[in-house]
Amino acid sequence: MWISSIYSIVQVLLSRKYEEQFLKVQDERKLQCALSKECLVSVEQSTAEVCCCSRSRLSLFTKCVHVIANVFLNNYTKVTKVSGPIAARES
């Protein structure tokens, strides 16, 4: 479920309305990860729970979000190299 939340955040950040502002951010992945973490904490009651490996769910989530953010941003980069920025394609 949280992966779809991360994807929704990416869709908003890369929408026609916000794409230009998002691309001006120095570290896009850091922003995406921060928003994803904020989203999880607001909807998930058990982020402080500890896994059998002695790590909190939030710390595990953070590691996963970095990987997922890289995948989404990498895919975006590949698409824009072929067809240009979203805002330009929708004009």
C-alpha positions, 0 to 999 in steps of 0.5 A, spaced: 500 500 500 505 504 501 508 503 494 502 506 491 502 512 496 509 513 494 507 513 486 502 518 487 507 523 490 511 522 484 505 523 480 503 530 483 511 532 483 511 531 476 505 533 474 504 539 469 503 543 475 509 542 479 514 539 474 518 545 473 518 547 481 520 540 482 526 540 477 529 546 480 530 542 487 537 541 488 536 533 491 529 531 488 530 524 491 531 527 498 524 531 497 520 525 494 523 521 500 521 526 505 514 527 503 513 519 502 516 519 510 511 524 512 505 521 508 507 514 512 507 517 518 500 520 518 497 514 515 501 508 519 500 507 526 505 503 527 511 506 524 515 505 531 514 498 531 521 494 532 522 488 527 525 482 529 532 485 526 531 490 531 530 496 526 524 500 526 519 499 521 520 507 519 527 505 518 526 499 514 521 504 510 526 509 509 531 504 506 526 502 501 523 509 499 530 511 497 530 505 492 523 506 490 525 513 489 531 512 484 527 507 480 521 512 479 526 518 478 530 514 473 524 512 469 522 519 469 529 521 466 528 515 461 522 518 458 524 525 458 530 524 454 525 520 449 519 525 449 521 531 453 518 534 459 511 532 461 509 540 461 512 540 454 508 534 452 501 536 454 501 543 451 
